[in-house]
Amino acid sequence: MNATATSSRRVLRTVRGQPTSDGAGVKLTRVIGQRDLDMIDPFLMLDEFRSDQAGDYIAGFPSHPHRGFETVTYMLAGRMRHRDNQGNSGLLTPGSVQWMTAGRGIVHSEMPEQEDGLMWGFQLWVNLPAADKMTAPRYQDIAPERIPEIAPAEGVRVRVLAGRIGEVAGPVSGVATDPLYLDVELAAGARFAVPVAAGHNAFAYVYAGDVHIGPADAATPVARGELALLAREGDDVLVAAGDAPARLILVAGRPLGEPVAKYGPFVMNTPEQIVEAIRDYQSGRF
């Protein structure tokens, strides 16, 4: 093997999301943060929400707190309004992304701004390192037109939400875990090798069609609704569509390797910090 040769990451296992509900009864599929996959450091939770039945989403996510991590909402279809207790407000529309750093604490709501039609997207929770858990809250609201879209190979289109492919960088910046977040669309039979930083944890979640992921001689089939957990060894992630078009999100980030204490919307490093978060919230200090 020469010095410039690359190797593709293999799939360690696949996991199927579990149906659940959150907020005021919003129906969704929990992919990370369920019994079969607790977390992929630094990723704490991944939900897919998809329904054209208003009763599944209309009640939304009324005011609730967060501390110690970041929430990433990526909309494929529908409209969602967010507001918080610091006077911020914004509208998530198809193709937009919001990267919210909760830091030391925020209370916000996410409510549908539609009464019918398809509501479809993802919410990802990303852990913050201990040194940043009590940072000031901030939002990065990214409109669809600000997300670069590239065609790096025949039959391949990629939206770069965060991180970089070649010279193209996504609009999300200043995130401690150096994330890569891509929305990859493959035509039937198309294939693409996505470079991933050495040592970063990575996963792919297929949300349309089906693909094969991994080295050409040992690729693993991954169906719609399945997450592929990828080995940390390897320079890229090789994805290939079958006889039909496919879409997936590919996400990677620097693992923190720190203790994790979770309780609902609070993610800290110790149980004592969780107790402090609950007290601060109840005392109105968020």
FENZIJO-V685537 format. One record per pair of residues at least 6 apart in sequence whose C-alpha atoms are under 7 Angstrom apart, sorted by the first residue. I is the first residue (numbers start at 1). J is the second residue. D is the distance in whole Angstrom. If there is no record, write none. Layout:
i j d
I J D
I J D
This chain:
i j d
6 235 6
7 234 5
7 235 5
7 236 7
8 214 6
8 215 5
8 234 5
8 235 6
8 236 5
8 237 5
8 238 6
9 214 6
9 215 7
9 230 6
9 231 6
9 233 6
9 234 5
9 235 7
9 236 6
9 237 5
10 214 5
10 215 6
10 230 6
10 231 6
11 213 7
11 214 6
11 220 6
11 228 6
11 229 6
11 230 5
11 231 6
12 229 6
12 230 5
12 231 6
13 228 6
13 229 6
14 226 6
14 227 5
14 228 5
14 229 6
15 36 7
15 226 6
15 227 5
15 228 7
16 31 7
16 225 6
16 226 5
16 227 6
17 29 6
17 30 5
17 31 4
17 225 6
17 226 7
18 29 5
18 30 5
18 31 6
19 28 6
19 29 4
19 30 6
20 27 6
20 28 6
20 29 6
20 30 7
21 27 4
21 28 6
23 60 6
23 61 4
23 62 7
24 59 5
24 60 6
24 61 6
24 62 7
25 59 7
26 56 5
26 57 5
26 59 7
26 60 6
27 49 7
27 56 5
27 57 7
28 47 7
28 48 6
28 49 5
28 50 7
29 47 6
29 48 5
29 49 6
30 46 6
30 47 5
30 48 7
31 46 5
31 47 6
32 38 6
32 39 6
32 44 7
32 45 4
32 46 5
33 39 6
33 44 6
33 45 5
33 46 7
39 45 7
41 201 7
41 255 5
41 256 7
42 126 6
42 127 5
42 253 7
42 254 7
42 255 5
42 256 6
43 125 6
43 126 5
43 127 6
44 125 5
44 126 6
44 127 6
45 124 6
45 125 5
46 123 6
46 124 4
46 125 7
47 122 6
47 123 5
47 124 7
48 121 6
48 122 5
48 123 7
49 120 5
49 121 6
49 122 6
50 119 6
50 120 4
50 121 7
51 118 6
51 119 6
51 120 7
52 116 7
52 117 5
52 118 4
52 119 6
53 116 7
54 115 6
54 116 5
58 112 6
58 115 7
60 110 6
60 111 5
60 112 6
61 109 6
61 110 5
61 111 6
62 109 5
62 110 6
62 111 7
63 107 6
63 108 5
63 109 4
64 107 5
64 108 6
64 109 6
65 105 7
65 106 6
65 107 4
65 108 6
65 265 6
66 102 6
66 105 6
66 106 6
66 107 7
66 265 5
66 266 6
67 102 5
67 103 5
67 104 5
67 105 4
67 106 7
67 265 7
67 266 5
67 267 6
68 102 6
68 103 5
68 104 6
68 128 6
68 133 4
68 134 7
68 266 6
68 267 5
68 268 6
69 101 6
69 102 6
69 103 6
69 125 7
69 126 6
69 127 5
69 128 5
69 133 7
69 267 6
70 99 7
70 100 5
70 101 4
70 102 6
70 125 6
70 126 5
70 127 6
70 128 7
71 99 6
71 100 5
71 101 7
71 123 7
71 124 6
71 125 5
71 126 6
72 98 6
72 99 5
72 100 6
72 123 5
72 124 5
72 125 6
73 97 6
73 98 5
73 99 7
73 122 6
73 123 4
73 124 7
74 95 7
74 96 6
74 97 4
74 98 7
74 121 6
74 122 5
74 123 6
75 92 7
75 93 6
75 94 5
75 95 5
75 96 6
75 97 6
75 120 6
75 121 4
75 122 7
76 94 5
76 95 5
76 120 5
76 121 5
77 94 5
77 118 6
77 119 5
77 120 5
77 121 7
78 93 6
78 94 6
78 118 6
78 119 4
78 120 6
79 91 7
79 92 6
79 93 5
79 94 7
79 112 6
79 113 5
79 114 6
80 91 6
80 92 5
80 93 7
80 110 6
80 111 5
80 112 4
80 113 5
81 90 6
81 91 5
81 92 6
81 110 6
81 111 5
81 112 6
81 113 6
82 89 6
82 90 5
82 91 6
82 108 7
82 109 5
82 110 4
82 111 6
83 89 4
83 90 7
83 108 5
83 109 5
83 110 7
84 107 6
84 108 4
84 109 6
85 106 7
85 107 6
85 108 6
95 144 5
96 142 6
96 143 5
96 144 4
97 141 6
97 142 5
97 143 7
98 139 7
98 140 6
98 141 5
98 142 6
99 139 6
99 140 5
99 141 7
100 138 6
100 139 5
100 140 6
101 137 5
101 138 5
101 139 6
102 137 5
102 138 7
103 132 7
103 133 5
103 134 5
103 135 5
103 136 6
103 137 5
104 133 6
104 134 4
104 135 6
104 136 6
104 137 7
105 137 7
105 286 5
106 137 7
106 286 5
107 286 7
129 256 6
130 269 7
140 172 7
146 171 7
147 159 6
147 160 6
147 161 6
147 170 6
147 171 6
148 159 6
148 160 6
148 170 7
149 157 7
149 158 5
149 159 4
149 160 6
150 157 6
150 158 5
150 159 7
151 157 5
151 158 6
153 192 7
154 190 7
155 186 6
155 187 5
155 190 5
156 185 6
156 186 5
156 187 6
156 190 7
157 184 6
157 185 5
157 186 7
158 182 7
158 183 6
158 184 5
158 185 6
159 182 6
159 183 5
159 184 7
160 169 7
160 170 5
160 181 6
160 182 5
160 183 7
161 170 5
161 171 6
161 172 6
161 181 5
161 182 6
162 169 7
162 170 4
162 171 6
162 172 5
162 179 6
162 180 5
162 181 5
163 169 6
163 170 5
163 178 7
163 179 6
163 180 4
163 181 6
164 170 6
164 180 7
177 253 5
177 254 5
178 253 6
178 254 6
179 252 6
179 253 4
179 254 7
180 251 5
180 252 5
180 253 6
181 250 6
181 251 5
181 252 7
182 249 6
182 250 5
182 251 6
183 248 6
183 249 5
183 250 7
184 247 6
184 248 5
184 249 6
185 246 6
185 247 4
185 248 7
186 241 6
186 245 6
186 246 5
186 247 6
187 241 7
187 244 7
187 245 4
187 246 7
188 241 6
188 242 6
188 243 5
188 244 4
188 245 4
189 240 7
189 241 5
189 242 5
189 243 6
190 240 6
190 241 6
191 239 6
191 240 4
191 241 6
192 238 6
192 239 5
192 240 7
193 236 6
193 237 5
193 238 4
193 239 6
194 236 5
194 237 5
194 238 6
195 235 6
195 236 4
195 237 6
196 235 6
196 236 5
198 235 7
199 232 6
200 232 6
200 252 6
200 253 5
200 254 5
200 255 6
201 232 6
201 252 5
201 253 6
201 254 6
201 255 6
202 229 7
202 230 6
202 251 6
202 252 4
202 253 7
203 227 7
203 228 6
203 229 5
203 230 5
203 250 6
203 251 6
203 252 6
204 227 6
204 228 5
204 229 7
204 248 7
204 249 6
204 250 4
204 251 6
205 225 7
205 226 6
205 227 4
205 228 6
205 248 5
205 249 5
205 250 7
206 223 6
206 224 5
206 225 6
206 226 6
206 227 7
206 247 6
206 248 4
206 249 7
207 224 5
207 225 6
207 247 6
207 248 5
208 224 5
208 246 5
208 247 5
208 248 7
209 223 7
209 224 6
209 244 7
209 245 6
209 246 4
209 247 7
210 222 6
210 223 4
210 224 6
210 241 6
210 242 7
210 246 6
211 221 6
211 222 5
211 223 7
211 239 7
211 240 5
211 241 4
211 242 6
211 246 7
212 219 6
212 220 5
212 221 4
212 222 6
212 239 6
212 240 5
212 241 6
213 219 5
213 220 5
213 221 7
213 238 6
213 239 5
213 240 6
214 220 6
214 237 6
214 238 5
214 239 7
215 238 7
222 228 7
259 269 5
260 267 7
260 268 6
260 269 5
260 270 7
261 267 6
261 268 5
261 269 5
261 270 5
261 271 6
262 268 6
263 274 7
266 274 7
268 274 6
280 286 7
